[in-house]
């Protein structure tokens, strides 16, 4: 039914419901767009070409970019394009929960990951209260990209073959 879709609205829906549903759809499309761009940059950076070094910011610049993203989140800004002393920063963090705020954070330092510049970060969140230890990857020339490591892994495994759904006896196609 159309009313069950996040992009479908009836005139009887409240304004709050319309804003919530449309922002959810917009957020999903932004994450997909950013993830696709990140995938292209990761592929280019991983080609082994000496010129791929330009996609790896210095540790200091990467940490400044990450600090800018976390500071913006702490001040209530959504995960969108940010500008600070490091330059322009694109953000991809689909793990953020709607309404959850960042009370404090601590960048613990560089850690291994699927990108040459990964950092461990301790997050103290509210609404609901939660403390997390997460990794962020930072890459790209200006504009820089700051991605939650889980998002980076998701993008990197898009080519993973999913197991086909098994059909029941007598069915031509599996039910979905």
N, C-alpha and C positions, 0 to 999 in steps of 0.2 A: 504494500500500500504506500502511496506517495507520502502520506503524513508521517510515516516512520523514517523517512530519509532525512538526514541532517540539512539538506539543501531545500527541502520542500516545506513551505509554510502556508497555512491557511490564514484568512483574515481574522479568524477567531483566536489565533495564537496571541499571547501577550507580547508586548514589546521586548521584555526581558528574555523570553524564550527565543524570539527572532534574533536578537543580538547574540545570545549564547550559541545558537545553532549556526548562524552565519560566521561568527568568529571561529568556531570549531572547524568549519569547512575551510575558511581562509587560512587558518593555522596549518591544517593538513596540507593544503596546496603549497604553502610556503616551505614547509619541511621537505616535501617531495622535490620542489624546485631547487632548494639549497642542497639537498642530498645528491641530486643529479649533477649539479655543478661540482660538488666535492668529489664525486666519483671520477669525473673527467680530470680534475686536478691531481687526484691520487694516481690515476693511470699514467698521466704525463710524468709526474714526479718519480714514479717507480720504474721508469724505462731504463735506468742505468746510465743514461746519458749524463756527461759531466755538467751539462747546462741545467739538469734537474735540480742542482744545488740551489738555484734561485727560488725554488719552492719551499726551501727549508729556512725559516727565519732564524736569526740568532736566538740563543736561549733567553737572553735579556728581552729582546723584542717580543718573543713568544709569550714570556711571562707577563709583560706589560699588556699585551692584547688580552690574555686570559683575565688579568686583574681588572681591566676595563669592562669586560663582559660581566664578571661577577659583581663588580661595584654597581653597574647599571641595574642588574637584577635586584641587588640589595636595596636600591633606591626606588624600586617598583616599576622599572621599565620592562616592556615585553622583549622577548628574544628576537630582536630585529637588527638592522644595521646600526652600528655604533661607531662614533668617531672619537678618538682620543689621541694622546701623544704618540701611540704606536702607529696610528694611521686609521684607515677605514677597516672595520671588522664586521664580518658576516657571522651570524650565530646560528647554530643548529643544535637544539637540545629538546628533542621530542619527549624526553623523560620527565620534564617539568609537569607537575600536576596543576591544573587550573585552580587558581586561588591560593596556591601554596607560595609562601613568601620566604625569602632568604634573610634570616636574622644575622648570621655571621658566616664567615668562611676563612679558611687558612690554606694557602697554597703551600703544600708540603715539599714540593720539589719535583725534579724530573724523574720519570719512571719509564720502564720499557712499555712499548705498545705497538700498534699497527701504523705508527707514524714516527718520523724521527724526533718530533717534539711532542712528548706526552708528559702531563703533569698530574700528580696525585693532589686531590683537593678534599679537605674536610668541610662538609656543608652542615650547617645547623639551620633547619627549616622549621616553619610554623604553619599551621592550618592545613594538614595536621602536623603536629610536632614530630620531628624525625631528625636523626643525625646519620649522615651518609659519608662514606669514603668512596669517592668516584675519581675517574680519570677523564681528562680532557685532552684532545689532540689539537695542535695548532699548526697550520701550514699555509702555504701560499705566499706569493709576493703581495705587496699592498694592492688590493685589499687582502687582509688576512682572514683566515677561516678558523673559528673556534668551534669544535664539535665535541659533544659528549661522546666518549669512546664507544658506548653502545650504539650510537647512531652511525659511527664510522664502521663498526663491524656489520651493521645491517646493510649499509651501502656496499661494502666489500663482498657480501655474500648474496647479492641479488641473483647471481648466476647459479646459485645452489638449486639443484633439482628437487622439487618437493615430491614426496611419495604420492603416487596417484591414489585417489580414493577407490576403495574396492566396491564393486557392484554386487548386489545380492543376486541370488539365482533367479533367472527369468527377466532381469532388468537389462534393457539395452544400454543405459547410461546410469552411472551412480547418482543417487539423490544428493542434492546439495542443500 
